[in-house]
Amino acid sequence: MAAMPAAAGSHRSPPSKAAERSLPVANVGRIMKKALPPNAKIGKDTKDVVRECASEFLCFITSKASEKCQMEKRKTITGEDLIWAMDILGFDDYVDPLKAYLTKYREVNSSYCSYQAKFLL
């Protein structure tokens, strides 16, 4: 089947699979700037390389977590699945801090939801 021609005035091609999985470069740049002195500059190519590495890392971890979910016949990847994948893949230095963060996140989110429910009923 022949490809459809682009609409008049449209010069963009549809995003590739890799582009769909990549993190937004603006978000990556913002995170990078927070770790640097205020007057530091970051080149576009540097942001692109970090974005590519971060995207690949997230795909690597998510893929392992997804395998676990498939073996357990589940469709939803949880925070615990991602932490398990990081532990299995050798990123064990991050496991305890991530467990603590996930617990705290759920506590805060739970109390916020309880607070909202109180005023909506």
N, C-alpha and C positions, 0 to 999 in steps of 0.2 A: 504494500500500500504506500502511495506517495505521501510525503509530508505536506501538510497544509502550509500555504504561504503565510508569512506574517502579515498582520493587519497593516493597512496603509498607515505610515507614520510610526510604526512600531519597529524598533531596531533591536529590541532585546530578545534573546532566545530564552526558552523556558529554563528554569534552574535545573542543574544536574542533580543526581542523587546525592553526590558529595556536598554540593552547595546547600541542599535541603537539611543536611545533618550538621552543618557548621554553625557554630555560635555566631551571633551578630558581632561584627568587628567593633562597633561602637561600644558595646557592653564590655568586650575584652579590653579595649583601650581604657575605659573608665576604671576597671579593676586594676589594670597595670599602673595607672596614674596614682591611685591611692597608695601604692607601695613605694613610690618614688618621691624625691624632693619636689616641691611645688614648681621649681623652674626647669625641671627635666623635660626633655622632648623625647617622643617615641616615634620612630619612623614607621611609615605605613607597612613596609616589608616586615618589620619586627612584629607589629600587631598581627599581620597575616600569619607569620610563622607560629606565634604563640596561640592564635586562634585554631590553627590546624592541629597543633599538638594537644591542646585542651579538648578539642572535638574528638580526636582519635582516642584519647584517654577515656573520655566519657563513654564512647562507643564500646571500648574494650571492657570496661567494668559492667556496663549495662548488658552486653552480650552474655557475659558469664552469669549474671543474675537472672537473665532470661532463660538460660539453659536450666538453671535450678527450678525455676517456676514451671517450665515445660515438663520436667521430670516429675514434679509434684502435681501436675495437671491443674495449674493455676494460670490465670491470665493477667493478673495484676502484680507488677513488681513493687515491692515495699522498700522502705528505708532499710529494714533489716536485711533484705536480699542484697542490696547494694553494699552494705557493710560486710556481709558474709563474703561477697565476691572480692572485695578489696583484701580481706584476710586471706582467702584462698590464693589470690594472685600475688601475694607477697607484700602487700602494702599494710602490714600489721601495725606499723607505727601510728597509723591513722584510725585504727579500729576503736580504741578507747575514747579518744576525743570525739569521734563521730557518734558513738553510742550516747555519750553525755549530752552532746548537742541535740540529738534526736529526742532524747527524753525531755530536755528542757523545752524544746520546740513544741512538743506535744502538750506539755503542761501549760505553756503560755497560750497555745491555740485552743486548748480545751477550756481554760478559764475565760477566754475571750468569747467563745461560742456560748458558754453558759451565761455570760453577761448579756449578750445579744438576745438570747432566748428569753431572758427574764423580762425584757422590755417589749418584745414582740408579742408576747402572750397576753 
